[in-house]
């Protein structure tokens, strides 16, 4: 594959980026190739160290998703990041190690999400209890106003705390995914350097 073919294919595969971001990424790799050639390396050596355009796109996409998840933490960006990072693991660097690493990562991700889902279910159950208590306290106001208003106040405080807890769980899960993605990226970079 020639340099022109490499960069043309790379540009086609970077469809998920804006034109400005795409140009920055391509210019980065063109500069890398220029510096490598200036140090005396041939294109074939440079190509072997970079990998195919598909390999380079996987790395660019992981960096892109990490930056997007940091700029705007959300569950959607975190899931896209996780998919991009799992794509990094699919690169053929050290297949047996990658399989074991992928299995460990999947186990960790499943455990983390199982905990987060169970906490989310508990929050939902508490919401339903809080809303039933709110309706009970509202009906209680008619028969015992002091107790009804007191119970209503406690229920509203509990509901506010539940909302904060739900928001906190979403933020923590986004940060956990970003940390996990950075960890996977560093491992993959270390494996590529050893190659």
N, C-alpha and C positions, 0 to 999 in steps of 0.2 A: 504494500500500500504506500503510495506516495504521500508527501506532506500535504499537498493540495487535497487529495482524496480524504486524508485523515481529518483535516480541518473542515472540509465540506460536510462530511458525515457527522462530525462533532456538532457543527452548527445546526444541522437538521434535528439531532437528538435533544438539543437544549430548548425544545418547544415550550417547556414549563416556565421559562424565564422571560422577563421583559427584554426588549432589544438592547437596552443599555446594559443590563446585567449579563446578557449573553455575550455582548462585545467585550466586556471586562474579563469574563472567564476565558474567552478565546484568546484575547490579547495576552493574558497571563501565561497560557500554554505556548503561545507563539514566542513569547519572550524566553520562556524556559528552553524551548528548542533552539532558539538563537544562541543563548548562552552556552548550551551544551555543544553546539556545533563550533562555537568560538573556542571552546576548550579542546577541540580535536575529535569529538565523537562523531560517528557516522549516523545517518538517519536510522538505519536498522537497529543500532544499539539504543538510540533514543526511543524508538518505537517499542522495543522490547522492555525498556524500563518503565515507559508510560502505560503500556498495555493498549488494547484496542480502544477505539472511540467509545464503545459501550462501557468499558471499564472506567474510563475517565469521566463519563457522564454520571456513573453511579457515585463517584467521589464528589463531583460537583454538586449533584443533587443532595447528597447528605449534608454538605456544607451549607447549601442554600436552605434546606429545611431546618437546620440548626439555627441559622440566623433568623429565619421567619418565626420559629418557635420562641426565640429570645425576644424579638421585637414585639410580637403579639402572642403572648401565651394563651392558647385555647386548646380545647380537646381536639378540634379538627386539625390544627397545625401539629399537635403532638402525635396524632395518629399518622399523618403524612410523614413526619420525621421518623417515626418508628419503622414505617415501611421502607423509607430510603436507607436507613441504617441497616435493616435486615438485608437489603440489596447489596450493601457493602460486604456483608458476610458471605454473599453468594459468589463473590469474585474468586476465581480459582487460584488462590495463593497457596494455601496448605489445606487441601480438602479434608483430611481426617481431623485436623485441629479445628477447622472451621465448623465441621459437623458437631463436634463436641461443644465448641463455644456456642454455636447456635442453639443446641439443646439446653445448655445452661442458661442462656439468655432467655429463651422461651419459658423455661421453668420459672425464672425470676419474674419475668413480665406477667405470667399467669398468676403467680403468687401475689404480686403487688395488686393486680387488677381484681383478684378474688377478694383481697382485703378491702380494697376501695369499694367494690360492689356491695360487699356485706355491710360496710359502714353506710353506704348510700341507702341500702334497704332499711337499716335501722333508723336512719333519719326520716325516711318516708313513713315508716310505722309511727315514729314519734309525731310527725306532722298530722297523721290521721287521728292520733290520740289527742293532740293539741286542739285540732278543729272540733272534735266531738266535745272536748272539755269547754271550748269557747261557746258552743251552742248550748251546753248544759248550764254554763254560768249565765248566759243571756236569759234563759228561761228561769233561772234561779233568782234573777234580779226582781222579777215580779212577786215572788213569795218572800224572799229574804234579801233585801237590797244590799245590805252591808257585806254579807258573805258572797253574794253574786258578783258585786263589783270587785271585791278582793280576789276572788277566783278568776275573774276575767283579766285582771291586771297580771296575775301570775301566769296565766295562759299566754297572754300577749308577750310577756318577757321570754317565756320558754320558746315561743314561735320565732321570735327575733334571734334568739341564740341558735335555734335550728337552722335558720336561714344563713347565719354567719358560718355555721359548721359546714353546711352544704357547699357554700362558696369556697371555704378553706380547703375542702376535700378536692374540689375541681382545680384549685391553684396548685396544691401539693402534687396532684397527679401529673399536671403539666410539667412541673419542675423535675419530678422523678424521671419522666420520660426524656427530658432534655439531658439530665445527668447520665442516664443510661446510654443515650445516643452518643454523647461525648466519649464515654468509656469505650463503647464498641468501636468508635472511629479511631481512637488512639491505639487500640489493640490491632486493628486492621492496618494502620499505618506502620506499626512496628513489624507486622508480618511482611508487609510489602518491602520494607527496608532490608529485611533479612534475605529476601528473595534475590 
